[in-house]
């Protein structure tokens, strides 16, 4: 079995893909489903999301860390954790994470969303589904590698290696090195460029929330073959 880590999305995925955007899209996605959302629709653009606004649909997303005008929520896992989304579908669009999921879905067979908060559950699900490769894909920030995503990839890679035999690529080696040399999760996320930016925006609680390790067993899982609006991907709790 191969274990691959892409420090930025590249595509050409053969089997299982685990998409990471720790600050904050995949952390928030896990929280939406934990708080009862029936499904998540990840859109290609904000306009696609705005076109879906209506009864039973809530919109969550951001640009530059701030809520998108016309959306119901930003991209804050702390905000999401205080809500009840039972019976609702949350439509998400973010600067980096939702785009990475769309790249992964072009060729991947099984697509999951992971963060530190569901890291071990996501790793177990990936291992159970994979037949030839697990690809961990870091969303990054504005097309630049993000320390927080690489650190999270290292957490997943370390746990996967404890579950079985893998051949690993250089991306996985880099992620494991970062994981083992960057202190605890809050230190790693807080010292990242994006973590510092969120702190400056007054969103430091989101960074702390996203630093919690394996507090959830929810793994957002792409559902294929269903009738979903064009330009969207549907994820449910797995």
C-alpha positions, 0 to 999 in steps of 0.5 A: 500500500502506498501513502502519499502526501501532497503539500498542495493539491495536484490531482491524478489520484488513484484511490482514497483521498483525504483532504485537509484544510485544518484552518478552517474548512475541514474542521468546520465541516466536521463540526457542522455534521457533528451538530446534526447537519444532514449533508454538506454541499461544497461548491466551486464558487460563492455564486453557486452557493448563493444560488442554492440559498433557500428553505432547508439550506444554510450557507457558510463560507469565507474569503480572506478569513471573513464571512462572505456577504449574503452567507448565513455563517462564516467558516468558524468551527467555534461558531458552528459548534454552538448551533443546531443544524438538524434537518439542514443542509449546509452549503460551503464555499471557502478560499482553499478547502472546498477547491481542494476537495473538487480537485480530489474528486476529479479522479479519486475513488473515495474522498474524505475530509480530515482535520486534527479533530477527526484525525484518527477516525479519518485515518482508520476510514482511509485505511479501510477503504484503500486498495492501493493508495492513500493520498493525503492532500493539503489545501494550503493557503492561497496556493502556498504550503501551510504549516498547519495542513502539513502538520495535520498530514503528519498526524494522519500519516503517523497513525496510518503507519501504526495501522499497517505497512505502507511505502511512503513518498517524500511528501509523507516524509516531510509531513512526518518530520514536521509533525515530530519536530513542531511541538504540540498541535496548538504550537504548530497551528498558532505559529503558522502564517494562517494561524497568526492571520486568524489571531490578528482577525480576532479568531484565535478561538478557532485556532485553539478549537482546530488544535484539539486532537481526535475529539470527533469520530465524524468523517465527512464522506463524499457521496457519489451517484446522487442528484446534486446541483451542478458545481457541488460535491455532497458530503455526509457523516461517515 
